[in-house]
Amino acid sequence: MYKTQAETQEFLQGFLPHLEETPQGREVILCPPFTDLSVLSKTLHGSLIQLGAQNIHWEEYGAYTGEISGPMLTESGVRFVIVGHSERRQYFGETDATVNLRLRTAQRFGLTPILCVGESKQQRDAGEAESLIALQLDKALLDIDQDNLVIAYEPIWAIGTGDTCEVEEANRIIGLIRSKLTNPNVSIQYGGSVKPNNIDEIMAQPEIDGVLVGGASLEPESFARIVNFKSV
């Protein structure tokens, strides 16, 4: 929940020039608050950046005050949508069942969902990380087309806490996630305190296809360094 429309325009002025250095074939997706979608759609038309949203409701319309529907998103030029983010689960009552409904609806309206899974520190300390993630995947991916899907592993305990998930461990968990899929070519990202000083190491891991960036995406120089990571 950052950036007014004016702040978004200011961000783009600082960020877009850095895309001239971005290697061909890299995908950059911005997922701003709903109020910024229209202004971004107009500004980004024809650029390298694609547009994503932070949530989607499972109904096309109805008495769901405060929610946003698939047609509302597609009309704004949105192509991706985050589903099941840890903050939605923690603060807004998101469950594996509602995550599945949102995933189905995203695909029904031609959007590519970015499914977030991951464990809390308490669950990791109890040795439940692997079984919990497997359960999240089983419930979320019921009747989901894995040819139109992105998954993000976000260890909740490593988000904005100062704790970091070692890159080898992130790679191992993402490999585990891949082994649970019917389509091993699904793009699987890592999200958890991704920063300019660790992006090269993260992206050197063989199982990690990309990153879901939080706080480090708010500043143009910081986010540009992540987008333009150096292959090692």
One Martini backbone bead per residue (centre of mass of N, CA, C, O) as a GRO file, in nm:
protein
  232
    1MET     BB    1   0.071   0.055   0.029
    2TYR     BB    2   0.194   0.248  -0.222
    3LYS     BB    3   0.148   0.522  -0.392
    4THR     BB    4   0.055   0.757  -0.570
    5GLN     BB    5   0.017   0.881  -0.876
    6ALA     BB    6   0.244   1.090  -0.850
    7GLU     BB    7   0.457   0.890  -0.732
    8THR     BB    8   0.453   0.700  -0.975
    9GLN     BB    9   0.557   0.899  -1.187
   10GLU     BB   10   0.823   0.955  -1.042
   11PHE     BB   11   0.928   0.668  -1.045
   12LEU     BB   12   0.934   0.630  -1.357
   13GLN     BB   13   1.141   0.853  -1.421
   14GLY     BB   14   1.371   0.687  -1.262
   15PHE     BB   15   1.333   0.390  -1.396
   16LEU     BB   16   1.308   0.364  -1.713
   17PRO     BB   17   1.608   0.426  -1.804
   18HIS     BB   18   1.722   0.143  -1.695
   19LEU     BB   19   1.596  -0.043  -1.929
   20GLU     BB   20   1.831  -0.006  -2.135
   21GLU     BB   21   2.004  -0.239  -1.961
   22THR     BB   22   1.812  -0.465  -2.015
   23PRO     BB   23   1.795  -0.771  -2.086
   24GLN     BB   24   1.684  -0.977  -2.296
   25GLY     BB   25   1.384  -1.152  -2.173
   26ARG     BB   26   1.297  -0.986  -1.943
   27GLU     BB   27   1.062  -0.967  -1.681
   28VAL     BB   28   0.845  -0.687  -1.594
   29ILE     BB   29   0.640  -0.642  -1.296
   30LEU     BB   30   0.379  -0.429  -1.191
   31CYS     BB   31   0.210  -0.412  -0.851
   32PRO     BB   32  -0.012  -0.197  -0.776
   33PRO     BB   33  -0.237  -0.019  -0.675
   34PHE     BB   34  -0.545   0.034  -0.806
   35THR     BB   35  -0.512   0.354  -0.848
   36ASP     BB   36  -0.251   0.299  -1.060
   37LEU     BB   37  -0.333   0.138  -1.316
   38SER     BB   38  -0.418   0.346  -1.532
   39VAL     BB   39  -0.159   0.521  -1.538
   40LEU     BB   40   0.026   0.284  -1.612
   41SER     BB   41  -0.105   0.182  -1.870
   42LYS     BB   42  -0.044   0.443  -2.030
   43THR     BB   43   0.269   0.469  -1.975
   44LEU     BB   44   0.357   0.151  -2.056
   45HIS     BB   45   0.292   0.149  -2.337
   46GLY     BB   46   0.537  -0.041  -2.511
   47SER     BB   47   0.692  -0.157  -2.286
   48LEU     BB   48   0.856  -0.387  -2.084
   49ILE     BB   49   0.627  -0.347  -1.892
   50GLN     BB   50   0.405  -0.512  -1.685
   51LEU     BB   51   0.077  -0.561  -1.550
   52GLY     BB   52  -0.027  -0.577  -1.206
   53ALA     BB   53  -0.203  -0.711  -0.933
   54GLN     BB   54  -0.292  -0.771  -0.577
   55ASN     BB   55  -0.595  -0.862  -0.659
   56ILE     BB   56  -0.895  -1.086  -0.663
   57HIS     BB   57  -1.208  -1.170  -0.726
   58TRP     BB   58  -1.439  -1.449  -0.777
   59GLU     BB   59  -1.630  -1.238  -0.891
   60GLU     BB   60  -1.759  -1.038  -1.141
   61TYR     BB   61  -1.992  -0.945  -0.941
   62GLY     BB   62  -2.118  -0.751  -0.653
   63ALA     BB   63  -2.156  -0.757  -0.292
   64TYR     BB   64  -1.810  -0.647  -0.262
   65THR     BB   65  -1.684  -0.442  -0.078
   66GLY     BB   66  -1.349  -0.355  -0.187
   67GLU     BB   67  -1.340  -0.507  -0.444
   68ILE     BB   68  -1.207  -0.683  -0.744
   69SER     BB   69  -1.237  -0.759  -1.080
   70GLY     BB   70  -1.150  -0.896  -1.370
   71PRO     BB   71  -1.271  -0.680  -1.570
   72MET     BB   72  -1.138  -0.438  -1.425
   73LEU     BB   73  -0.846  -0.528  -1.488
   74THR     BB   74  -0.846  -0.572  -1.798
   75GLU     BB   75  -0.934  -0.277  -1.864
   76SER     BB   76  -0.640  -0.177  -1.732
   77GLY     BB   77  -0.413  -0.389  -1.855
   78VAL     BB   78  -0.406  -0.646  -1.701
   79ARG     BB   79  -0.205  -0.972  -1.668
   80PHE     BB   80  -0.155  -0.982  -1.357
   81VAL     BB   81  -0.195  -1.165  -1.028
   82ILE     BB   82  -0.196  -1.164  -0.696
   83VAL     BB   83  -0.215  -1.467  -0.486
   84GLY     BB   84  -0.188  -1.528  -0.147
   85HIS     BB   85  -0.059  -1.336   0.018
   86SER     BB   86   0.059  -1.321   0.334
   87GLU     BB   87  -0.103  -1.059   0.409
   88ARG     BB   88  -0.380  -1.171   0.329
   89ARG     BB   89  -0.372  -1.408   0.527
   90GLN     BB   90  -0.304  -1.251   0.798
   91TYR     BB   91  -0.518  -0.983   0.774
   92PHE     BB   92  -0.776  -1.104   0.558
   93GLY     BB   93  -0.857  -1.425   0.566
   94GLU     BB   94  -0.703  -1.598   0.386
   95THR     BB   95  -0.746  -1.901   0.206
   96ASP     BB   96  -0.709  -2.178   0.025
   97ALA     BB   97  -0.996  -2.159  -0.094
   98THR     BB   98  -0.986  -1.858  -0.192
   99VAL     BB   99  -0.738  -1.888  -0.364
  100ASN     BB  100  -0.862  -2.083  -0.567
  101LEU     BB  101  -1.088  -1.895  -0.664
  102ARG     BB  102  -0.897  -1.669  -0.768
  103LEU     BB  103  -0.739  -1.837  -0.969
  104ARG     BB  104  -0.972  -1.921  -1.151
  105THR     BB  105  -1.064  -1.633  -1.224
  106ALA     BB  106  -0.811  -1.528  -1.352
  107GLN     BB  107  -0.810  -1.740  -1.582
  108ARG     BB  108  -1.095  -1.679  -1.696
  109PHE     BB  109  -0.976  -1.365  -1.766
  110GLY     BB  110  -0.663  -1.404  -1.874
  111LEU     BB  111  -0.493  -1.430  -1.623
  112THR     BB  112  -0.185  -1.435  -1.441
  113PRO     BB  113  -0.110  -1.600  -1.165
  114ILE     BB  114   0.049  -1.526  -0.841
  115LEU     BB  115   0.140  -1.769  -0.627
  116CYS     BB  116   0.150  -1.774  -0.275
  117VAL     BB  117   0.396  -1.933  -0.064
  118GLY     BB  118   0.441  -2.015   0.293
  119GLU     BB  119   0.614  -1.982   0.604
  120SER     BB  120   0.650  -1.955   0.927
  121LYS     BB  121   0.851  -1.957   1.194
  122GLN     BB  122   0.690  -2.161   1.361
  123GLN     BB  123   0.668  -2.374   1.133
  124ARG     BB  124   0.969  -2.410   1.087
  125ASP     BB  125   1.056  -2.482   1.382
  126ALA     BB  126   0.847  -2.742   1.363
  127GLY     BB  127   0.895  -2.881   1.071
  128GLU     BB  128   0.642  -2.770   0.853
  129ALA     BB  129   0.714  -2.648   0.576
  130GLU     BB  130   0.678  -2.874   0.364
  131SER     BB  131   0.385  -2.965   0.435
  132LEU     BB  132   0.251  -2.689   0.406
  133ILE     BB  133   0.319  -2.632   0.109
  134ALA     BB  134   0.188  -2.885  -0.004
  135LEU     BB  135  -0.097  -2.807   0.094
  136GLN     BB  136  -0.124  -2.538  -0.051
  137LEU     BB  137  -0.099  -2.661  -0.334
  138ASP     BB  138  -0.328  -2.866  -0.333
  139LYS     BB  139  -0.559  -2.651  -0.282
  140ALA     BB  140  -0.491  -2.423  -0.495
  141LEU     BB  141  -0.455  -2.629  -0.769
  142LEU     BB  142  -0.742  -2.691  -0.811
  143ASP     BB  143  -0.823  -2.671  -1.137
  144ILE     BB  144  -0.543  -2.566  -1.253
  145ASP     BB  145  -0.358  -2.404  -1.497
  146GLN     BB  146  -0.009  -2.462  -1.534
  147ASP     BB  147   0.030  -2.283  -1.809
  148ASN     BB  148  -0.103  -2.030  -1.619
  149LEU     BB  149   0.164  -1.977  -1.406
  150VAL     BB  150   0.281  -1.843  -1.093
  151ILE     BB  151   0.530  -1.888  -0.835
  152ALA     BB  152   0.575  -1.786  -0.484
  153TYR     BB  153   0.830  -1.797  -0.248
  154GLU     BB  154   0.743  -1.688   0.096
  155PRO     BB  155   0.911  -1.647   0.372
  156ILE     BB  156   0.771  -1.489   0.628
  157TRP     BB  157   1.032  -1.468   0.822
  158ALA     BB  158   1.191  -1.291   0.569
  159ILE     BB  159   0.993  -1.037   0.591
  160GLY     BB  160   1.117  -0.755   0.723
  161THR     BB  161   1.317  -0.889   0.974
  162GLY     BB  162   1.636  -0.966   0.887
  163ASP     BB  163   1.585  -1.230   0.805
  164THR     BB  164   1.738  -1.495   0.614
  165CYS     BB  165   1.728  -1.688   0.333
  166GLU     BB  166   1.908  -1.909   0.218
  167VAL     BB  167   1.969  -1.975  -0.106
  168GLU     BB  168   1.981  -2.285  -0.083
  169GLU     BB  169   1.705  -2.311   0.058
  170ALA     BB  170   1.533  -2.175  -0.153
  171ASN     BB  171   1.610  -2.373  -0.376
  172ARG     BB  172   1.503  -2.628  -0.238
  173ILE     BB  173   1.205  -2.544  -0.209
  174ILE     BB  174   1.157  -2.489  -0.510
  175GLY     BB  175   1.217  -2.778  -0.594
  176LEU     BB  176   0.984  -2.897  -0.432
  177ILE     BB  177   0.759  -2.750  -0.575
  178ARG     BB  178   0.819  -2.861  -0.859
  179SER     BB  179   0.767  -3.166  -0.776
  180LYS     BB  180   0.439  -3.101  -0.736
  181LEU     BB  181   0.410  -3.062  -1.036
  182THR     BB  182   0.289  -3.111  -1.366
  183ASN     BB  183   0.459  -2.842  -1.440
  184PRO     BB  184   0.804  -2.778  -1.446
  185ASN     BB  185   0.781  -2.482  -1.613
  186VAL     BB  186   0.710  -2.319  -1.393
  187SER     BB  187   0.739  -2.015  -1.260
  188ILE     BB  188   0.972  -1.963  -0.985
  189GLN     BB  189   0.980  -1.762  -0.706
  190TYR     BB  190   1.145  -1.529  -0.488
  191GLY     BB  191   1.029  -1.403  -0.153
  192GLY     BB  192   1.260  -1.234   0.078
  193SER     BB  193   1.450  -0.985   0.109
  194VAL     BB  194   1.502  -0.848  -0.161
  195LYS     BB  195   1.818  -0.722  -0.285
  196PRO     BB  196   2.086  -0.575  -0.435
  197ASN     BB  197   2.297  -0.759  -0.247
  198ASN     BB  198   2.136  -1.061  -0.339
  199ILE     BB  199   2.043  -1.110  -0.640
  200ASP     BB  200   2.277  -1.261  -0.777
  201GLU     BB  201   2.268  -1.511  -0.590
  202ILE     BB  202   1.977  -1.592  -0.635
  203MET     BB  203   1.995  -1.611  -0.964
  204ALA     BB  204   2.215  -1.855  -0.950
  205GLN     BB  205   1.995  -2.042  -0.896
  206PRO     BB  206   1.850  -2.309  -1.066
  207GLU     BB  207   1.534  -2.288  -0.951
  208ILE     BB  208   1.536  -1.975  -0.989
  209ASP     BB  209   1.338  -1.749  -1.200
  210GLY     BB  210   1.271  -1.525  -0.972
  211VAL     BB  211   1.122  -1.221  -0.822
  212LEU     BB  212   0.957  -1.096  -0.527
  213VAL     BB  213   0.919  -0.752  -0.463
  214GLY     BB  214   0.912  -0.515  -0.221
  215GLY     BB  215   1.065  -0.263  -0.074
  216ALA     BB  216   1.293  -0.252  -0.310
  217SER     BB  217   1.069  -0.129  -0.528
  218LEU     BB  218   1.030   0.185  -0.431
  219GLU     BB  219   1.317   0.239  -0.554
  220PRO     BB  220   1.457   0.288  -0.852
  221GLU     BB  221   1.755   0.197  -0.808
  222SER     BB  222   1.701  -0.063  -0.656
  223PHE     BB  223   1.515  -0.202  -0.867
  224ALA     BB  224   1.710  -0.184  -1.108
  225ARG     BB  225   1.927  -0.372  -0.988
  226ILE     BB  226   1.742  -0.618  -0.986
  227VAL     BB  227   1.657  -0.630  -1.282
  228ASN     BB  228   1.989  -0.593  -1.347
  229PHE     BB  229   2.114  -0.849  -1.297
  230LYS     BB  230   2.398  -1.056  -1.249
  231SER     BB  231   2.537  -1.303  -1.400
  232VAL     BB  232   2.717  -1.602  -1.234
   0.00000   0.00000   0.00000
